[in-house]
């Protein structure tokens, strides 16, 4: 049965602009309220470039037409206008060949733990953040009224965390030791109010300077009285920004509040890489449309899907569904994904539907397709193939040596010559010779094969019969023939 044609892309709502992120179609885009852009950045076009870079993982430019000129960074936004984030995309086939299978990662990454271990872990994580931050980074509340907040949610697990780190080049920070979800670089000490809106991603943290925005591209920070223990970092800004929230909500945790840190500490600050990932995922959550047409089963119909139950997670529960159910759901949303911009309606719909692909999935997918990530996975695949070939070669050489040793033992010496052990995992002699496993003494490879045991009984099966030196026709055995004899 043919699917009905996809619905036409709806027009841009008044007071919004549309940033189209898909490379060759208009399917995947952000529809962003203009007031939010203006409240978060003094140069709106640069802000659009920053969002594109956070989500796609590739630096690009902003155009009003794909084939046109770049829009100047200081240009004013046009109400209800379409803008295109233009970048050099990798070849789709090559990218998908090495793409991460998000369902497999999720199946192996979700964590569960006892109440006691959770409390112990949370306490240790918060303590590491108190050592660095001293107080709430944005409101200066004392630690008693604070929570240790993960940038990448804890329930995602270390494997997911590791992929985020590996899939994005970060020449401005040392990633080599950034390997665990509970690393202090994946955390912030936040007062309970800031913690609540950060967990829901209504609020995100923008680190400047970065590869797109400088510290002067962001509005001046909200001033507050500082405790003697803390100070603003030199030449850096970690700025709290609202993406979704009313004026009354924003009054509790003011927009463009800058983070402070404990004086005289050398503990690493929050990871810019993780903050950029989180900013992109939050933008997709509130403003994204049509991303599912780029992801998962529809793009990779032959990809095997995990069918094992996922352990209970320390986070939102996701409904386990078959591949057919997933495909049907994605097709529905691809044709009808028109949720309200910033209204939360689209997010509630996804929750009711039990949708598997969330904003983290979407950003991870695109990051996994940037050229550096594709090249890394290609090298890893080539390394695995080379290791497998080397292992097979070593095993083949060992088998040849074992065969030769058995021939020498059967050639009249009467002594078993032990073959050199292979450099890796060694199969039992009975496995490659097709015999039942049984203990063998050094004399079980005699000069001639016994035909019967004492008393006329059949020869014991644990005796290894020598392989004749030549085939019956006088020719030499091939390795395959020798193994079958």
CORGI-V272511 format. One record per pair of residues at least 6 apart in sequence whose C-alpha atoms are under 8 Angstrom apart, sorted by sequence separation. I is the first residue (numbers start at 1). J is the second residue. If there is no record, write none. Layout:
I/J, I/J
//
This chain:
12/18, 20/26, 22/28, 38/44, 41/47, 52/58, 53/59, 63/69, 64/70, 135/141, 136/142, 197/203, 198/204, 208/214, 209/215, 293/299, 297/303, 339/345, 340/346, 367/373, 368/374, 409/415, 430/436, 431/437, 452/458, 453/459, 470/476, 471/477, 20/27, 21/28, 22/29, 37/44, 52/59, 53/60, 63/70, 64/71, 135/142, 136/143, 178/185, 208/215, 339/346, 409/416, 430/437, 451/458, 452/459, 453/460, 469/476, 470/477, 20/28, 21/29, 52/60, 62/70, 63/71, 134/142, 135/143, 242/250, 338/346, 409/417, 430/438, 451/459, 452/460, 469/477, 20/29, 21/30, 61/70, 62/71, 134/143, 152/161, 337/346, 408/417, 428/437, 450/459, 19/29, 20/30, 37/47, 49/59, 61/71, 136/146, 165/175, 406/416, 18/29, 19/30, 49/60, 135/146, 309/320, 405/416, 406/417, 18/30, 19/31, 49/61, 405/417, 18/31, 19/32, 49/62, 130/143, 165/178, 242/255, 405/418, 17/31, 18/32, 48/62, 165/179, 241/255, 405/419, 16/31, 17/32, 240/255, 241/256, 307/322, 449/464, 467/482, 16/32, 17/33, 162/178, 240/256, 241/257, 402/418, 449/465, 9/26, 16/33, 17/34, 45/62, 162/179, 239/256, 240/257, 402/419, 448/465, 449/466, 9/27, 15/33, 16/34, 64/82, 65/83, 66/84, 161/179, 162/180, 221/239, 239/257, 240/258, 305/323, 401/419, 402/420, 444/462, 445/463, 448/466, 467/485, 12/31, 15/34, 64/83, 65/84, 129/148, 161/180, 239/258, 240/259, 401/420, 444/463, 445/464, 446/465, 447/466, 15/35, 63/83, 64/84, 66/86, 161/181, 215/235, 238/258, 239/259, 444/464, 445/465, 446/466, 62/83, 63/84, 126/147, 158/179, 215/236, 237/258, 238/259, 398/419, 445/466, 62/84, 63/85, 126/148, 158/180, 215/237, 237/259, 398/420, 440/462, 62/85, 63/86, 125/148, 158/181, 398/421, 439/462, 440/463, 61/85, 62/86, 157/181, 398/422, 438/462, 60/85, 61/86, 417/442, 436/461, 437/462, 45/71, 60/86, 61/87, 122/148, 232/258, 297/323, 329/355, 416/442, 435/461, 436/462, 45/72, 46/73, 60/87, 154/181, 209/236, 232/259, 233/260, 395/422, 415/442, 416/443, 435/462, 45/73, 46/74, 59/87, 60/88, 153/181, 154/182, 208/236, 209/237, 232/260, 233/261, 394/422, 415/443, 416/444, 19/48, 44/73, 45/74, 58/87, 152/181, 207/236, 208/237, 231/260, 232/261, 297/326, 298/327, 394/423, 395/424, 414/443, 416/445, 43/73, 44/74, 45/75, 58/88, 207/237, 208/238, 230/260, 231/261, 297/327, 326/356, 415/445, 416/446, 21/52, 43/74, 44/75, 45/76, 150/181, 206/237, 207/238, 230/261, 231/262, 414/445, 415/446, 43/75, 44/76, 45/77, 150/182, 206/238, 207/239, 222/254, 230/262, 231/263, 298/330, 414/446, 44/77, 52/85, 205/238, 206/239, 222/255, 229/262, 230/263, 391/424, 414/447, 152/186, 205/239, 206/240, 222/256, 223/257, 229/263, 412/446, 413/447, 21/56, 151/186, 205/240, 206/241, 221/256, 222/257, 319/354, 410/445, 412/447, 49/85, 150/186, 151/187, 204/240, 205/241, 220/256, 221/257, 222/258, 318/354, 319/355, 409/445, 410/446, 411/447, 412/448, 48/85, 150/187, 151/188, 203/240, 204/241, 219/256, 221/258, 293/330, 318/355, 319/356, 409/446, 410/447, 411/448, 149/187, 150/188, 203/241, 204/242, 292/330, 293/331, 318/356, 409/447, 410/448, 148/187, 149/188, 203/242, 204/243, 243/282, 406/445, 148/188, 149/189, 202/242, 203/243, 243/283, 148/189, 149/190, 202/243, 203/244, 292/333, 293/334, 147/189, 148/190, 201/243, 202/244, 244/286, 292/334, 34/77, 146/189, 147/190, 202/245, 243/286, 290/333, 291/334, 111/155, 146/190, 147/191, 290/334, 34/79, 110/155, 111/156, 146/191, 147/192, 109/155, 110/156, 111/157, 143/189, 145/191, 146/192, 149/195, 109/156, 110/157, 145/192, 290/337, 109/157, 143/191, 147/195, 289/337, 109/158, 141/190, 142/191, 146/195, 289/338, 106/156, 109/159, 141/191, 149/199, 289/339, 433/483, 108/159, 109/160, 137/188, 139/190, 140/191, 432/483, 433/484, 137/189, 138/190, 139/191, 136/189, 137/190, 105/159, 106/160, 135/189, 136/190, 287/341, 105/160, 129/184, 133/188, 134/189, 135/190, 136/191, 286/341, 287/342, 410/465, 128/184, 133/189, 138/194, 286/342, 410/466, 125/182, 286/343, 409/466, 410/467, 125/183, 129/187, 286/344, 125/184, 129/188, 130/189, 193/252, 194/253, 407/466, 17/77, 129/189, 193/253, 406/466, 407/467, 17/78, 286/347, 406/467, 407/468, 17/79, 18/80, 20/82, 285/347, 407/469, 16/79, 17/80, 18/81, 19/82, 20/83, 21/84, 23/86, 126/189, 15/79, 16/80, 17/81, 18/82, 19/83, 20/84, 21/85, 23/87, 14/79, 15/80, 16/81, 17/82, 18/83, 19/84, 20/85, 21/86, 207/272, 292/357, 14/80, 17/83, 19/85, 23/89, 13/80, 295/362, 12/80, 207/275, 12/81, 206/275, 207/276, 12/82, 205/275, 206/276, 292/362, 295/365, 204/275, 291/362, 206/279, 285/358, 204/278, 205/279, 285/359, 204/279, 284/359, 282/359, 204/282, 281/359, 284/362, 281/360, 400/479, 202/282, 201/282, 281/362, 188/270, 281/363, 185/268, 187/270, 280/363, 184/268, 185/269, 186/270, 139/224, 184/269, 185/270, 186/271, 140/226, 184/270, 185/271, 277/363, 140/227, 186/274, 134/229, 135/230, 134/230, 133/230, 173/271, 244/342, 173/272, 138/240, 170/273, 168/273, 165/273, 165/274, 164/274, 57/168, 164/277, 139/253, 138/253, 138/257, 138/258, 137/258, 138/259, 137/259, 138/260, 152/274, 137/260, 151/274, 137/261, 151/275, 135/261, 152/278, 133/260, 134/261, 135/262, 151/278, 133/261, 134/262, 132/261, 133/262, 132/262, 131/262, 132/265, 132/266, 132/267, 131/267, 132/268, 132/269, 155/313, 155/314, 154/314, 155/315, 50/212, 49/212, 50/213, 46/212, 47/213, 46/213, 43/217, 42/217, 41/217, 42/218, 41/218, 42/219, 40/218, 41/219, 40/219, 39/219, 102/296, 101/296, 107/306, 112/311, 168/367, 110/310, 111/311, 112/312, 164/364, 167/367, 168/368, 40/241, 104/305, 107/308, 110/311, 111/312, 112/313, 113/314, 167/368, 40/242, 103/305, 104/306, 107/309, 108/310, 110/312, 111/313, 112/314, 168/370, 103/306, 107/310, 110/313, 111/314, 164/367, 167/370, 169/372, 96/300, 107/311, 110/314, 168/372, 167/372, 168/373, 36/242, 167/373, 36/243, 166/373, 40/256, 54/276, 55/277, 54/277, 54/279, 55/280, 54/280, 55/281, 51/279, 52/280, 51/280, 55/284, 51/283, 30/283, 30/284, 32/287, 31/287, 30/287, 31/288, 30/288, 31/289, 29/288, 30/289, 102/361, 28/288, 29/289, 28/289, 29/290, 27/289, 28/290, 29/291, 27/290, 28/291, 102/365, 27/291, 28/293, 100/365, 27/293, 28/294, 99/365, 100/368, 99/368, 99/369, 96/369, 95/369, 99/374, 98/374, 90/369, 95/374, 98/377, 90/370, 94/374, 98/378, 89/370, 90/371, 89/371, 56/363, 33/341, 55/363, 32/341, 33/342, 57/366, 31/341, 32/342, 56/366, 57/367, 55/366, 56/367, 55/367, 58/370, 57/370, 56/370, 6/334, 7/335, 10/338, 6/335, 7/336, 5/335, 6/336
//
